[in-house]
Amino acid sequence: MRLLSYPQEALPPPLAAQIEATETRVWPGSAPGHDPALRPRVLLLVDDAGTVGASLALLHKEIPCGGRTRRAAGLSAVVTRPELRGQGLGGRLVAGARAALAADPAVDLALFSCDRPLAPFYEAAGFERLPGTVLVGGTPAEPLATDEPGFDKEVLAAFFAPGPEAGEDRAALTGGRIPLHPGTVDRLW
């Protein structure tokens, strides 16, 4: 399988339809696509026949971090076609996403949440847990936090800024409440 990457608006319709169909199977009732304001980039693994095996979206937003503004990217809608699970596609895709973010000079850090049981999966791809960190999504008027009742979320990150800045970013974000506020479409990535 080949790793492909497209801005959401340039995703070929046949690939977009396959992603939407897989997301609908895995998350019935979910709405396809992401808020264009978050500059979504879709990464996908595609076989030689053009079949999408796994996909995810990288969403981008500036966030406050230790008294400065950092360019963050988050993983969203990570999904593998159900009949292809257990073949390592998800791990390969997430590791590819981390490598793409690390190589992007417009990204200082990756920051996202996942269901707690999935944290080891993301750690295996090179992300690290941020103990005690809470992401506050939604909007300031309608927040959605990862520590709300009924959620069992873990916050993960990777730090790409040069030199000591990566350590400063890690220290600033660990154990804090991070006002991510991606909006009403992607309420929490």
N, C-alpha and C positions, 0 to 999 in steps of 0.2 A: 504494500500500500504506500502511496505517495502522500506526503504532507503538503497540503495546499493552503494558501492564505489569500483572502480577499477582503477588501472593505465591504461592509454589509451591502452597500448600494450597488456594488459591482458583482455580487455573487450571481453566477449563472442560474437562471430559473430552474433548470432540472436539478441542480444541486440543492437549491433553496427548498424545493418541493420535497426532496428526500429528507432534509433536516427537519422540516416542519412535520412530516409524517412520523419520523422517529420520536420527536419531542411529544407529539400528540399521543403516541402509544405509551410512552414512559410517564408523561405528566398530563393525563386527560384534563381538558379545560384550559390548558396554558395558551397564552397568546404568543404567536410567533414574532420574531424580530426584537430589536432593541432600540432604545431611544437614540436617534441620530446625534443628539447633543453630546453623547458619550463616545462618539467616534468609534463605533463598533467595528471590529475586525474579526472575521470568521476564520477559524482554523479547522481543517477537516482532513481526515484520512480517507483516501479514495483508491479503490482498486483499479486494475486496468480496464475493467468493463464500465467504469464510471459510477460504481456503487459506493455510497458514503457509508463507511463503517463506524466512524465516530466524529463528533464535532464539538466545538466550544466557541464561545465569543470572548474576545478581549475588549473590555470597556475601559475608557480613559477619562480621568477627571483630576483636577488639581485639588489637593487637600492641605489643611494646615498641619504642620509637623514641627514641633520644637521651635516655634517662633518664626518659621519660614514656610514658604509654600513649596510643596513637592508634587511632582508629576507622577500620579499613581495609575496603575492599570490593575484591573481585576478580572478573574476568570468567572464566567457565567455560562449557564446552560451546558455544562459538560455532560455529554450523553454518548452512549454507545448503542448501536443497533442491538436489541435484545438477543437475537440469535447469534451474535458474534461476541457476546461477553465471554470472559474467561480466556481470551486469546492475547491479552496484553495491549490491546489497541488503546484503551483509555490511558494507561500509564505512558505509552509512547506519545500520545497526543499531548498530555499534560507536560511531559518533559520537553516536548518540542515547543510548547507555549512558553515555558520558562526560559528556554534558550533564546527564543525570538525576543522576549522582553529584555533579557540581559544584553542582547546585541543592539537594542533600540536606544539611541542616544537621547530620545525624547521621553524616556521612562526612567524615573529615579527609583521606583519600588513597585512591587506587586503586593496587593493587599486584598483579601477576600475572605468570605466565611464559607463554611461547609457544615454539614451534619457531623457531629462529633465522631461517629464511627468511621467516617471517611478520612479523618485527619491522617492516619498512617499512609493511606494511598497517596495523598499530596506530599507528605514528607518524603516518600520514596522517589518522588520526581524532583526533589531539591528544595521544596518550600519548608519553612519552619513555623512552628506554633508560636503565637504571642500570648503567653499566659496572662489571663485577667483582662485582655483587651476586648473591648466591645465596639462593634461597628454600629453607627446610628444611620440607618438608611432613610428612605422616604424623602420627606421634605421637612424643613424646620417646623412647619405648621402641622404636619402629619408624619411624625417620626415612626420608624420601625427599627427597633434595636435588637441585636443578636442575643441579648439577655432577657428578652421578654418572656413572660410565663408561657410554657408550652414549647419553647424553642430549646434545642439542645445543640447549640452551634459552637464551633471552634473558629478562631480567627487565625489565618495563616498569612505568611508574607515571604518575600525575598527582597533583598536590598542590593541595588545596583549602583548607587552613587559612588564616586571615586574616593579613595583614601579614607580618612576618618569619618566622612559624612555618613557612610553606611551604618557605622556603629552608633553615631548620634541619632540617626533616624530610628534605629532599632530601640534605643533607650527611650526616645520620645514617644514611641507608639506602644511599647509594652506596658500593659496594665492600665491603659487610659481608655477614655470614651472618645472615639474618633468620629467627628461629624462628616460622614461620607456624603449623605444627602444626594443620591443620584437621581431623585425625582420620583414621579408616579408610575412610570413604565417599568423601569428596572429598580424596584423599590429597595432591593438589597442584592448585591452581587456577591 
